[in-house]
Amino acid sequence: MLKYIGENSQNFIGKRVLEIGCGHGLVGIGALKSGAQLCCFQDYNQDVLDNITKTNLILNDIPSENCQFLAGDWNNLGGLEKYDIILGSEIVYK
């Protein structure tokens, strides 16, 4: 997914991105580094967002004003604002 984003970075410039099941947030970080205006990082677990995703954002010098965070399952995604691109990588769940 990161290779695709890097090879198609022009598609992300100025876009609003939602990364579902973000975990480490690497795909969203790639989108932001490719010029996305904003990325909403969604993960089921709030602790993952707080302790892993946000740490990786800091390590990659991503400004916090370009990020949003959403914890919970996908049933609670209704009513979200609109996004130009929705990304999901390695999100296989039973």
VEXKOL-149047 format. One line per 3 residues: their letters; for each residue y, x, z of N, C-alpha, C. Coordinates in pm, 1 decimal, decimal comma, always signed. Layout:
<segus>
a> Y X Z Y X Z Y X Z; ...;
</segus>
This chain:
<segus>
mlk> -119,3 +83,2 +0,0 +0,0 +0,0 +0,0 +125,4 +87,4 +0,0; +124,3 +194,0 +78,8 +241,0 +282,0 +81,4 +262,4 +350,3 -53,6; +154,8 +386,1 -120,6 +166,4 +446,7 -252,8 +231,2 +346,9 -349,3;
yig> +187,6 +221,4 -344,2 +245,4 +118,1 -429,7 +395,1 +102,2 -400,6; +429,7 +96,2 -272,9 +571,3 +80,3 -236,6 +653,1 +197,7 -288,9; +601,6 +318,7 -270,8 +672,5 +436,5 -319,1 +690,2 +437,5 -470,5;
ens> +587,6 +393,6 -540,8 +594,2 +391,7 -687,3 +677,8 +275,9 -740,9; +705,4 +177,6 -658,8 +780,7 +58,8 -700,3 +899,9 +34,4 -609,0; +959,4 +140,3 -561,3 +1066,8 +128,2 -462,3 +1184,1 +44,5 -512,3;
qnf> +1207,7 +41,9 -642,0 +1318,6 -37,5 -696,2 +1302,0 -186,1 -665,0; +1179,2 -231,3 -643,2 +1154,1 -372,2 -612,0 +1191,5 -409,5 -469,8; +1218,2 -310,1 -385,8 +1246,8 -335,9 -244,7 +1394,7 -324,7 -209,7;
igk> +1474,3 -272,4 -299,8 +1615,8 -248,8 -271,7 +1685,8 -380,2 -239,8; +1746,1 -386,3 -120,9 +1821,9 -502,8 -77,5 +1738,4 -623,9 -38,5; +1608,2 -611,3 -34,1 +1520,0 -725,8 -6,1 +1497,4 -744,3 +143,6;
rvl> +1462,6 -867,3 +177,3 +1422,9 -904,4 +314,1 +1270,9 -912,8 +314,6; +1207,0 -832,4 +400,3 +1062,2 -814,8 +398,4 +1002,6 -862,5 +530,6; +888,0 -927,9 +522,0 +807,5 -965,2 +638,7 +676,0 -889,9 +628,2;
eig> +642,8 -809,9 +729,5 +511,5 -745,0 +734,0 +427,2 -815,9 +838,6; +324,2 -887,2 +793,8 +237,1 -957,6 +887,4 +125,4 -864,6 +933,7; +87,1 -879,3 +1060,4 -16,6 -794,1 +1116,7 +21,8 -647,4 +1108,2;
cgh> +144,7 -616,2 +1148,0 +202,5 -484,9 +1119,1 +138,8 -367,9 +1193,8; +87,9 -389,1 +1314,2 +30,5 -276,7 +1389,0 +128,5 -162,6 +1401,8; +97,6 -50,3 +1338,9 +183,8 +67,9 +1346,5 +314,2 +51,9 +1269,4;
glv> +321,9 -46,4 +1180,9 +444,7 -73,9 +1107,4 +470,8 +18,1 +989,9; +369,8 +91,2 +945,8 +392,0 +189,7 +840,6 +432,3 +127,9 +707,4; +377,0 +11,7 +674,9 +411,3 -53,8 +548,5 +557,0 -101,4 +551,6;
gig> +598,5 -161,2 +661,0 +737,9 -203,0 +674,9 +833,7 -85,4 +674,2; +792,8 +24,4 +737,0 +874,3 +146,3 +734,8 +888,6 +194,6 +591,0; +780,0 +192,1 +515,6 +786,4 +230,9 +375,0 +881,8 +143,1 +295,8;
alk> +878,8 +12,8 +323,5 +969,9 -79,3 +255,0 +1115,1 -48,1 +290,0; +1141,7 -22,9 +417,4 +1278,4 +9,5 +458,4 +1324,2 +142,1 +398,2; +1237,5 +240,1 +395,0 +1273,3 +370,1 +335,6 +1290,7 +358,3 +184,6;
sga> +1236,7 +253,1 +125,2 +1254,0 +229,2 -18,3 +1374,7 +141,8 -47,7; +1452,1 +108,9 +54,6 +1577,3 +38,0 +32,7 +1581,8 -106,2 +76,4; +1475,1 -156,0 +140,9 +1480,4 -293,9 +191,0 +1596,3 -308,6 +289,6;
qlc> +1659,5 -423,0 +286,1 +1772,8 -452,3 +374,5 +1725,3 -476,1 +517,2; +1608,9 -542,6 +530,9 +1559,7 -584,0 +661,6 +1408,1 -595,4 +655,3; +1342,8 -565,3 +766,9 +1199,1 -591,1 +776,9 +1171,4 -659,1 +910,0;
cfq> +1100,8 -769,4 +904,0 +1051,9 -836,8 +1024,3 +908,0 -791,2 +1044,0; +883,1 -726,1 +1156,2 +750,2 -676,2 +1190,1 +681,5 -780,9 +1276,5; +572,6 -837,5 +1226,9 +497,4 -939,4 +1299,8 +362,2 -883,5 +1339,1;
dyn> +325,3 -903,9 +1465,0 +192,2 -869,0 +1512,4 +152,5 -970,3 +1618,9; +25,1 -992,8 +1632,7 -23,9 -1086,8 +1734,1 +12,5 -1040,3 +1874,9; +9,6 -910,5 +1896,6 +22,5 -853,2 +2029,4 +162,0 -795,0 +2053,8;
qdv> +232,5 -848,7 +2150,1 +366,5 -799,3 +2183,8 +362,7 -653,4 +2228,8; +257,2 -613,7 +2301,3 +246,3 -474,9 +2346,6 +238,9 -377,6 +2228,9; +172,5 -417,2 +2121,7 +165,8 -332,0 +2002,4 +305,7 -312,9 +1945,1;
ldn> +381,2 -421,2 +1934,1 +518,1 -410,7 +1882,8 +603,1 -319,6 +1970,4; +593,6 -338,9 +2101,6 +677,5 -263,1 +2195,3 +639,9 -116,1 +2204,7; +510,5 -86,9 +2203,4 +465,4 +48,8 +2232,9 +426,4 +131,6 +2111,4;
itk> +394,0 +67,7 +2002,3 +349,9 +142,5 +1884,3 +448,9 +125,9 +1768,8; +472,6 +1,8 +1727,7 +560,5 -21,8 +1613,0 +699,7 +35,5 +1637,7; +760,3 +0,4 +1749,1 +897,3 +45,8 +1777,0 +905,0 +197,6 +1791,7;
tnl> +800,6 +258,4 +1847,2 +796,7 +405,0 +1857,4 +795,7 +467,8 +1718,9; +715,6 +413,1 +1627,8 +711,3 +466,6 +1491,6 +844,0 +448,4 +1419,1; +913,7 +340,6 +1446,3 +1045,9 +321,0 +1385,9 +1142,7 +428,7 +1432,0;
iln> +1139,0 +459,5 +1560,8 +1225,9 +564,6 +1615,7 +1190,6 +699,5 +1553,1; +1060,7 +730,0 +1545,7 +1016,3 +858,3 +1489,6 +1053,4 +873,2 +1342,5; +1072,3 +761,3 +1272,6 +1108,3 +763,2 +1130,8 +1255,8 +736,0 +1106,9;
dip> +1335,7 +741,7 +1213,7 +1481,6 +724,2 +1203,0 +1522,3 +594,0 +1135,7; +1452,1 +486,1 +1169,3 +1486,2 +354,5 +1113,8 +1584,3 +286,8 +1209,3; +1702,6 +250,1 +1162,1 +1800,7 +182,8 +1248,5 +1749,5 +46,7 +1296,5;
sen> +1769,3 +18,9 +1423,5 +1718,5 -105,7 +1482,4 +1782,1 -229,4 +1419,9; +1902,8 -217,2 +1366,0 +1967,8 -334,4 +1306,1 +1899,4 -378,5 +1176,6; +1811,3 -296,7 +1123,1 +1736,9 -332,9 +1003,0 +1600,9 -394,8 +1035,9;
cqf> +1575,6 -421,0 +1164,8 +1442,9 -465,3 +1207,2 +1449,6 -591,9 +1292,3; +1347,6 -673,3 +1275,0 +1322,9 -787,9 +1361,5 +1177,4 -778,2 +1405,2; +1145,0 -846,6 +1515,2 +1009,1 -841,0 +1567,8 +964,0 -980,9 +1605,6;
lag> +839,0 -1009,4 +1575,2 +783,2 -1140,5 +1603,3 +640,0 -1123,5 +1652,0; +611,6 -1169,7 +1774,0 +476,2 -1162,6 +1829,3 +413,4 -1301,2 +1828,2; +282,6 -1305,2 +1808,6 +209,5 -1431,2 +1811,8 +122,0 -1446,7 +1689,2;
dwn> +43,9 -1554,2 +1688,9 -47,1 -1573,4 +1576,1 +25,2 -1638,0 +1458,4; -43,3 -1641,7 +1346,1 +19,3 -1687,8 +1222,5 +46,8 -1836,8 +1223,1; -13,4 -1912,6 +1314,2 +16,6 -2055,9 +1323,7 +159,4 -2080,0 +1368,7;
nlg> +222,1 -1978,8 +1429,6 +358,8 -1992,7 +1479,0 +462,2 -1936,2 +1382,4; +423,3 -1912,4 +1258,7 +516,3 -1855,8 +1161,6 +600,4 -1961,4 +1091,1; +568,9 -2088,4 +1110,7 +646,8 -2195,0 +1049,6 +790,0 -2192,5 +1098,5;
gle> +881,7 -2226,8 +1012,1 +1022,4 -2230,9 +1049,4 +1091,3 -2095,8 +1044,8; +1022,5 -1992,9 +997,3 +1086,2 -1862,1 +983,8 +1192,3 -1866,9 +875,1; +1285,8 -1775,4 +885,6 +1381,4 -1762,8 +777,3 +1309,6 -1715,6 +651,9;
kyd> +1377,5 -1718,5 +541,6 +1317,3 -1683,9 +412,8 +1312,3 -1532,3 +394,7; +1203,0 -1487,2 +333,5 +1185,4 -1346,1 +300,9 +1158,9 -1333,3 +151,6; +1205,4 -1223,0 +94,6 +1183,4 -1197,9 -46,8 +1041,7 -1147,4 -72,9;
iil> +989,8 -1069,9 +21,5 +858,4 -1007,9 +5,6 +781,9 -1021,4 +136,7; +656,6 -1062,6 +127,4 +567,7 -1067,3 +244,0 +454,4 -968,6 +218,9; +436,9 -875,9 +311,1 +336,1 -771,3 +298,3 +232,3 -783,7 +409,1;
gse> +109,3 -753,8 +375,2 +2,3 -747,5 +474,5 -97,3 -642,2 +430,4; -129,9 -552,2 +518,1 -222,7 -444,9 +483,8 -324,4 -430,1 +595,7; -452,0 -428,8 +558,8 -559,8 -413,7 +656,9 -550,7 -520,3 +766,4;
ivy> -545,0 -645,7 +723,7 -530,8 -756,8 +819,0 -652,5 -849,6 +813,1; -769,9 -792,7 +820,5 -892,3 -869,8 +814,6 -925,6 -917,7 +955,3; -923,7 -1049,1 +974,7 -954,2 -1108,6 +1103,8 -1058,5 -1217,1 +1086,0;
k> -1135,1 -1241,4 +1190,1 -1232,9 -1351,5 +1188,0 -1170,5 -1474,6 +1248,6;
</segus>
